[in-house]
Amino acid sequence: MKGVLVDTYALPTAATGDLTQTARLRDEDELYSYLSRVFDAARITEKVVRKAAEVKTVGGDLLRKAPDPSLCARRLSTCDAFTLAIALDRALPVLSGDRDLAYVAGGLRVR
């Protein structure tokens, strides 16, 4: 496997200082250093933007038709649509705890 696309709430919470005390990084420089060592930033190309728009539409349809009533009223966020578009573009599996994203990923055959 060449990689995994990680969707996690830890990144924004680390950036805003909302992590638990034991997980908190000392400052922005330490956070940036950690993120740049561990993660590769995805370039948002026109191709990815177009794919994200398609994913958002298809994802919304999948959620509306979901057998789980708790998913039927949900909408795929733009962020989740971009996550899936990048995963599709790079042929990467997605690691996420987000139910909406996971359900739509399954419908789009993203591992």
C-alpha positions, 0 to 999 in steps of 0.5 A: 500500500502506498499510503492512507488518507487520514481524516481525523478531528485530531488535526483541527483540534491540535491546531486550535488547542482543544486537545486533552492536556496529555496530547497537546503540543507545545506551540504552533511550530511543534505542531507544524513540524509534526504535521510536515514530518508525518503527513503529505499535503494534498494539492487541490487541482481543478480535477479534484475540485470537479470530483469533489462536486460530483462526490458531494452530489452522489454522496448526498443521494447515497445518504438520502437513500441509506437504510439507516434512518439516522443517515437519511437526514445527513448531508455530506460535508464539503470537507468530506467530499474533498477527502473522498475526491482526493482518495479517489484521485490517489487510489488511497483508502480512507481512515475515518471515524466519520459515519457519513464519510465512511458510508459514502466511501463504501458506496463509492468503493473507497476502502 
